[in-house]
Amino acid sequence: MLRSALLCALLALAGYASASWLTHGFQVWTAEGARRLEIALRPVDTPDVRVDGPGTATAPLTNLLADGRTVTVVDFIYTRCQTVCLSLGGVMQQMQAALQQDEADHRAAAVRLLSISFDGSHDNPAVLQRYAARMKADPDLWRFVRMPEARETRRLLDAFEVVVVPDGRGDYEHNAALLVVDRQGNLVRVFDYSEQQLALDYARHLAQQP
């Protein structure tokens, strides 16, 4: 009896310790939550993959995300998506409107928006241009790019821990989030797309730092 009680106690203790370790001291309970915490604790450098897009000649992504002046809110999309990407587009439209209002009120922060397609073989600059027009994107505030090479797409997705899985029917399952990249090109925070105000306020805060 005593041996059984002791064994149960040891198993409970081991389970508690394992759960604590796996959830960073019970701070997170999902893989996505763990990803966000890890990035907040250890920002991720933007890899030097090459991108192009409407109004953007082929150049390293760091030219856009590590210019030393602007903080960028990034999302990952593909233009054929009829579900979550459209929701992300609506969120980005609302953030663009907020940034336009900032400019109108003469309190503009150096914050920009960037949508990155992970479907580079389809989403060439002409396709992205049409998509941007559909989204009513202001190119001074909101740009669209893709990686022309699949291996560089994979490199960026892996670095930023963006999950993209082909569904076998030409579409993709992918996690939808707003990624905040600081002026040095470091991914510093990840927000759910329902937390758009938090993401924008955090980007504004970073942009106002000396």
TORKOL-4160 file (C-alpha; in steps of 0.2 Angstrom, whole numbers, padded with zeros to 4 digits, m for minus):
210
<pt num="1" X="0000" Y="0000" Z="0000"/>
<pt num="2" X="0014" Y="0012" Z="0005"/>
<pt num="3" X="0024" Y="0007" Z="m0010"/>
<pt num="4" X="0009" Y="0011" Z="m0022"/>
<pt num="5" X="0006" Y="0028" Z="m0014"/>
<pt num="6" X="0024" Y="0032" Z="m0016"/>
<pt num="7" X="0024" Y="0027" Z="m0034"/>
<pt num="8" X="0009" Y="0037" Z="m0037"/>
<pt num="9" X="0017" Y="0052" Z="m0029"/>
<pt num="10" X="0033" Y="0050" Z="m0039"/>
<pt num="11" X="0023" Y="0048" Z="m0055"/>
<pt num="12" X="0013" Y="0064" Z="m0051"/>
<pt num="13" X="0029" Y="0074" Z="m0048"/>
<pt num="14" X="0036" Y="0068" Z="m0064"/>
<pt num="15" X="0021" Y="0073" Z="m0073"/>
<pt num="16" X="0021" Y="0090" Z="m0065"/>
<pt num="17" X="0039" Y="0093" Z="m0069"/>
<pt num="18" X="0037" Y="0087" Z="m0087"/>
<pt num="19" X="0022" Y="0098" Z="m0090"/>
<pt num="20" X="0031" Y="0113" Z="m0082"/>
<pt num="21" X="0046" Y="0111" Z="m0094"/>
<pt num="22" X="0035" Y="0108" Z="m0109"/>
<pt num="23" X="0024" Y="0123" Z="m0105"/>
<pt num="24" X="0038" Y="0135" Z="m0100"/>
<pt num="25" X="0033" Y="0135" Z="m0082"/>
<pt num="26" X="0014" Y="0133" Z="m0087"/>
<pt num="27" X="0015" Y="0149" Z="m0097"/>
<pt num="28" X="0009" Y="0141" Z="m0113"/>
<pt num="29" X="m0001" Y="0125" Z="m0117"/>
<pt num="30" X="0000" Y="0125" Z="m0136"/>
<pt num="31" X="0014" Y="0124" Z="m0149"/>
<pt num="32" X="0009" Y="0141" Z="m0156"/>
<pt num="33" X="0010" Y="0148" Z="m0138"/>
<pt num="34" X="0027" Y="0141" Z="m0136"/>
<pt num="35" X="0033" Y="0148" Z="m0152"/>
<pt num="36" X="0027" Y="0165" Z="m0147"/>
<pt num="37" X="0035" Y="0164" Z="m0131"/>
<pt num="38" X="0052" Y="0158" Z="m0138"/>
<pt num="39" X="0052" Y="0172" Z="m0151"/>
<pt num="40" X="0048" Y="0185" Z="m0137"/>
<pt num="41" X="0062" Y="0179" Z="m0127"/>
<pt num="42" X="0074" Y="0176" Z="m0141"/>
<pt num="43" X="0071" Y="0187" Z="m0156"/>
<pt num="44" X="0074" Y="0179" Z="m0173"/>
<pt num="45" X="0085" Y="0187" Z="m0187"/>
<pt num="46" X="0078" Y="0189" Z="m0204"/>
<pt num="47" X="0087" Y="0177" Z="m0216"/>
<pt num="48" X="0094" Y="0185" Z="m0231"/>
<pt num="49" X="0082" Y="0177" Z="m0244"/>
<pt num="50" X="0079" Y="0187" Z="m0260"/>
<pt num="51" X="0061" Y="0193" Z="m0263"/>
<pt num="52" X="0052" Y="0203" Z="m0277"/>
<pt num="53" X="0035" Y="0211" Z="m0279"/>
<pt num="54" X="0026" Y="0226" Z="m0286"/>
<pt num="55" X="0037" Y="0240" Z="m0285"/>
<pt num="56" X="0051" Y="0230" Z="m0277"/>
<pt num="57" X="0065" Y="0224" Z="m0288"/>
<pt num="58" X="0074" Y="0207" Z="m0283"/>
<pt num="59" X="0083" Y="0211" Z="m0267"/>
<pt num="60" X="0087" Y="0204" Z="m0250"/>
<pt num="61" X="0072" Y="0204" Z="m0238"/>
<pt num="62" X="0083" Y="0212" Z="m0226"/>
<pt num="63" X="0083" Y="0228" Z="m0237"/>
<pt num="64" X="0064" Y="0230" Z="m0232"/>
<pt num="65" X="0065" Y="0223" Z="m0214"/>
<pt num="66" X="0081" Y="0230" Z="m0208"/>
<pt num="67" X="0082" Y="0247" Z="m0215"/>
<pt num="68" X="0086" Y="0255" Z="m0197"/>
<pt num="69" X="0071" Y="0266" Z="m0199"/>
<pt num="70" X="0054" Y="0257" Z="m0200"/>
<pt num="71" X="0046" Y="0244" Z="m0189"/>
<pt num="72" X="0036" Y="0231" Z="m0200"/>
<pt num="73" X="0020" Y="0221" Z="m0197"/>
<pt num="74" X="0021" Y="0205" Z="m0208"/>
<pt num="75" X="0009" Y="0192" Z="m0213"/>
<pt num="76" X="0011" Y="0177" Z="m0223"/>
<pt num="77" X="m0002" Y="0173" Z="m0237"/>
<pt num="78" X="m0006" Y="0166" Z="m0254"/>
<pt num="79" X="m0017" Y="0175" Z="m0266"/>
<pt num="80" X="m0028" Y="0160" Z="m0271"/>
<pt num="81" X="m0033" Y="0158" Z="m0253"/>
<pt num="82" X="m0052" Y="0161" Z="m0250"/>
<pt num="83" X="m0052" Y="0159" Z="m0231"/>
<pt num="84" X="m0040" Y="0165" Z="m0218"/>
<pt num="85" X="m0029" Y="0175" Z="m0230"/>
<pt num="86" X="m0045" Y="0186" Z="m0234"/>
<pt num="87" X="m0047" Y="0188" Z="m0215"/>
<pt num="88" X="m0029" Y="0193" Z="m0214"/>
<pt num="89" X="m0031" Y="0205" Z="m0228"/>
<pt num="90" X="m0046" Y="0213" Z="m0219"/>
<pt num="91" X="m0035" Y="0215" Z="m0204"/>
<pt num="92" X="m0021" Y="0223" Z="m0214"/>
<pt num="93" X="m0033" Y="0235" Z="m0222"/>
<pt num="94" X="m0039" Y="0241" Z="m0205"/>
<pt num="95" X="m0021" Y="0243" Z="m0199"/>
<pt num="96" X="m0017" Y="0253" Z="m0215"/>
<pt num="97" X="m0032" Y="0264" Z="m0211"/>
<pt num="98" X="m0026" Y="0267" Z="m0194"/>
<pt num="99" X="m0008" Y="0272" Z="m0201"/>
<pt num="100" X="m0016" Y="0283" Z="m0213"/>
<pt num="101" X="m0026" Y="0292" Z="m0199"/>
<pt num="102" X="m0009" Y="0293" Z="m0189"/>
<pt num="103" X="m0002" Y="0303" Z="m0204"/>
<pt num="104" X="m0017" Y="0314" Z="m0205"/>
<pt num="105" X="m0016" Y="0318" Z="m0187"/>
<pt num="106" X="0003" Y="0322" Z="m0189"/>
<pt num="107" X="0008" Y="0308" Z="m0177"/>
<pt num="108" X="0014" Y="0296" Z="m0189"/>
<pt num="109" X="0025" Y="0282" Z="m0183"/>
<pt num="110" X="0038" Y="0273" Z="m0194"/>
<pt num="111" X="0027" Y="0258" Z="m0196"/>
<pt num="112" X="0024" Y="0248" Z="m0212"/>
<pt num="113" X="0015" Y="0233" Z="m0217"/>
<pt num="114" X="0022" Y="0218" Z="m0228"/>
<pt num="115" X="0012" Y="0203" Z="m0235"/>
<pt num="116" X="0024" Y="0189" Z="m0240"/>
<pt num="117" X="0017" Y="0176" Z="m0252"/>
<pt num="118" X="0023" Y="0158" Z="m0249"/>
<pt num="119" X="0016" Y="0153" Z="m0265"/>
<pt num="120" X="0030" Y="0160" Z="m0276"/>
<pt num="121" X="0028" Y="0150" Z="m0291"/>
<pt num="122" X="0010" Y="0157" Z="m0294"/>
<pt num="123" X="0011" Y="0173" Z="m0285"/>
<pt num="124" X="0023" Y="0183" Z="m0296"/>
<pt num="125" X="0024" Y="0202" Z="m0296"/>
<pt num="126" X="0009" Y="0204" Z="m0308"/>
<pt num="127" X="m0002" Y="0193" Z="m0298"/>
<pt num="128" X="0003" Y="0202" Z="m0282"/>
<pt num="129" X="0000" Y="0219" Z="m0290"/>
<pt num="130" X="m0018" Y="0213" Z="m0294"/>
<pt num="131" X="m0020" Y="0207" Z="m0277"/>
<pt num="132" X="m0014" Y="0223" Z="m0269"/>
<pt num="133" X="m0026" Y="0233" Z="m0280"/>
<pt num="134" X="m0040" Y="0221" Z="m0274"/>
<pt num="135" X="m0035" Y="0225" Z="m0256"/>
<pt num="136" X="m0034" Y="0244" Z="m0259"/>
<pt num="137" X="m0016" Y="0243" Z="m0253"/>
<pt num="138" X="m0007" Y="0260" Z="m0252"/>
<pt num="139" X="0011" Y="0255" Z="m0258"/>
<pt num="140" X="0019" Y="0268" Z="m0247"/>
<pt num="141" X="0012" Y="0259" Z="m0232"/>
<pt num="142" X="0008" Y="0241" Z="m0237"/>
<pt num="143" X="0019" Y="0231" Z="m0249"/>
<pt num="144" X="0018" Y="0213" Z="m0256"/>
<pt num="145" X="0032" Y="0202" Z="m0260"/>
<pt num="146" X="0036" Y="0183" Z="m0263"/>
<pt num="147" X="0052" Y="0173" Z="m0264"/>
<pt num="148" X="0055" Y="0167" Z="m0282"/>
<pt num="149" X="0064" Y="0152" Z="m0276"/>
<pt num="150" X="0055" Y="0138" Z="m0267"/>
<pt num="151" X="0071" Y="0134" Z="m0256"/>
<pt num="152" X="0072" Y="0152" Z="m0250"/>
<pt num="153" X="0053" Y="0152" Z="m0246"/>
<pt num="154" X="0056" Y="0136" Z="m0235"/>
<pt num="155" X="0071" Y="0145" Z="m0227"/>
<pt num="156" X="0061" Y="0160" Z="m0222"/>
<pt num="157" X="0046" Y="0149" Z="m0216"/>
<pt num="158" X="0058" Y="0138" Z="m0205"/>
<pt num="159" X="0066" Y="0153" Z="m0198"/>
<pt num="160" X="0050" Y="0162" Z="m0193"/>
<pt num="161" X="0042" Y="0145" Z="m0188"/>
<pt num="162" X="0027" Y="0148" Z="m0200"/>
<pt num="163" X="0018" Y="0132" Z="m0204"/>
<pt num="164" X="0012" Y="0129" Z="m0222"/>
<pt num="165" X="0006" Y="0112" Z="m0227"/>
<pt num="166" X="m0001" Y="0108" Z="m0245"/>
<pt num="167" X="m0018" Y="0101" Z="m0244"/>
<pt num="168" X="m0016" Y="0091" Z="m0260"/>
<pt num="169" X="m0029" Y="0101" Z="m0269"/>
<pt num="170" X="m0018" Y="0116" Z="m0273"/>
<pt num="171" X="m0022" Y="0125" Z="m0257"/>
<pt num="172" X="m0013" Y="0126" Z="m0241"/>
<pt num="173" X="m0016" Y="0125" Z="m0222"/>
<pt num="174" X="m0006" Y="0138" Z="m0213"/>
<pt num="175" X="m0005" Y="0147" Z="m0197"/>
<pt num="176" X="m0012" Y="0165" Z="m0197"/>
<pt num="177" X="m0003" Y="0178" Z="m0187"/>
<pt num="178" X="0004" Y="0195" Z="m0187"/>
<pt num="179" X="0023" Y="0196" Z="m0185"/>
<pt num="180" X="0032" Y="0212" Z="m0178"/>
<pt num="181" X="0049" Y="0215" Z="m0185"/>
<pt num="182" X="0060" Y="0228" Z="m0177"/>
<pt num="183" X="0071" Y="0241" Z="m0187"/>
<pt num="184" X="0086" Y="0229" Z="m0186"/>
<pt num="185" X="0076" Y="0215" Z="m0195"/>
<pt num="186" X="0073" Y="0205" Z="m0179"/>
<pt num="187" X="0056" Y="0196" Z="m0177"/>
<pt num="188" X="0052" Y="0201" Z="m0160"/>
<pt num="189" X="0034" Y="0197" Z="m0157"/>
<pt num="190" X="0020" Y="0186" Z="m0164"/>
<pt num="191" X="0002" Y="0190" Z="m0162"/>
<pt num="192" X="m0014" Y="0182" Z="m0167"/>
<pt num="193" X="m0023" Y="0191" Z="m0181"/>
<pt num="194" X="m0038" Y="0194" Z="m0169"/>
<pt num="195" X="m0025" Y="0204" Z="m0159"/>
<pt num="196" X="m0022" Y="0217" Z="m0172"/>
<pt num="197" X="m0023" Y="0232" Z="m0161"/>
<pt num="198" X="m0010" Y="0225" Z="m0149"/>
<pt num="199" X="0001" Y="0221" Z="m0164"/>
<pt num="200" X="m0001" Y="0239" Z="m0171"/>
<pt num="201" X="0002" Y="0247" Z="m0154"/>
<pt num="202" X="0017" Y="0237" Z="m0151"/>
<pt num="203" X="0024" Y="0241" Z="m0168"/>
<pt num="204" X="0021" Y="0260" Z="m0164"/>
<pt num="205" X="0029" Y="0258" Z="m0147"/>
<pt num="206" X="0045" Y="0251" Z="m0155"/>
<pt num="207" X="0045" Y="0264" Z="m0169"/>
<pt num="208" X="0045" Y="0278" Z="m0156"/>
<pt num="209" X="0060" Y="0271" Z="m0147"/>
<pt num="210" X="0076" Y="0281" Z="m0149"/>
